[in-house]
Amino acid sequence: MKDINDWIRDFKAGRISRREFAERAATGSLGLLATASILSAKAHAQSPGEGIRQQHHHHHHDGRPRRNPARTWNQTNVNPWEEWLKQENLPVHKDYYISDLRKAEVKPWKRLGPGVQGAYIDLVGGEGVNVGYLCEVAPGAKTEPQRYLFEEVLYVLNGEGESLIWNPGSRTKQSVRWKAGSVLAPPLNVWRQHLNRGKTPARFLVMTNAPVVIDLFHNLEFVFNNDYAFRDRYDGEAEFFGGGADKVHHKDTTAEESEQARGVDTWDSGFVPDARELALRESKERGAGNYRIELQLADNTMQAHISEFETGTYKKAHRHGPGSHVVMLNGRGYTLMWKGSMKYSDAPAATQKRIDWVEGSLFVPPDGWFHQHFNTGPDPARYIAPTWGGDGKWFMRALGGGGRTHRLGKTSTRKGGNLIEYEDEDPAIREMFVAELKRNGVEVRMPKKK
Ligand SMILES: [Fe+2]
């Protein structure tokens, strides 16, 4: 009779299927981790990667949990996401904001290979749903191939390069060329490898929903070495990472989505060639001189939008659920964030923040905090805001209110929503803004209050 070692040999030689092997392993004496390890090693060998040596090296640093504690009924209060952070051994940027993503500290990232540096961004307002990381690839260097069960939106801060993307089990790699300003969303669980093709360091910010996924499954083998290909999202389509005008879709909005907007444009692709140049649509519901486009990236649940507002203007204050990370693409100004009152000046000092921003700044309003953006520079100011579960194609209900709170964030507080009309705002808001503009020699372009 065959024993488990015969079954392992048969599986490695391709004589029996994955399913059959898994069943034999389960009824035999092979432990769960050993089974998973053999299954994923076989998947690595099948993937058209950089050769067995590298794949093997990558595997050791990537998916395999370091500890395998016996299951216990004890309350441990272990947070799987924070355990993962410790294991990564990189700087972790906390607080409410980062003044310049291009200058934030990064350190060598062992898991991703020589010439690659990184840092995690785990800000207060991420509330354990969204985090970011910085990745910097030296000229001539490349990241080890990786795949995982959390979603990503990548924004290129500096440099130029190329990403190779392929589904588990697929031999066809798709290549996407990018440069500063590009947005790339590698689809869920694809293999991805980033290569610097320029002469200077290539640095990008990646926003992910990794904490939710790692906390839920608390099994790194499952999250980082999973063979499932999400072909409903991505199946190697030639135009998946296209950047043409055909990627824009217009939708008329309902009163619930927004009482003041007459429709919304959505960019539906895995790629935006240059977020700083992308054409936007006028969008009055959030304030004067305001333009935006929604981004439906790689069929993700994570949502993003790009917003721009003119010199001499500021947006209406609003609030919604957590995780909306605002990345300034250009311009100069400040943002107020507060909680505990409709009026900024009445909010308790501990929940009253002012963030001065320039190109490369990042901040995220915590769950349910009002926030309001002010342009004090001579040019339009534009940002991209990837967020946890928005109100786009995949409307989410859970965790911090999800999509529903984003819709209420576009509806006036007069009608039970979470958007403060200019007429209803704290008078100190406009006084502060007018004084700032005077200091900068910039003309006020706000509409007169009724
Ligand atoms: Fe917001």
Boltz pocket constraint, residues with backbone or C-beta under 6 A from the ligand:
constraints:
  - pocket:
      binder: B
      contacts: [[A, 318], [A, 319], [A, 320], [A, 324], [A, 371], [A, 409]]
      max_distance: 6.0
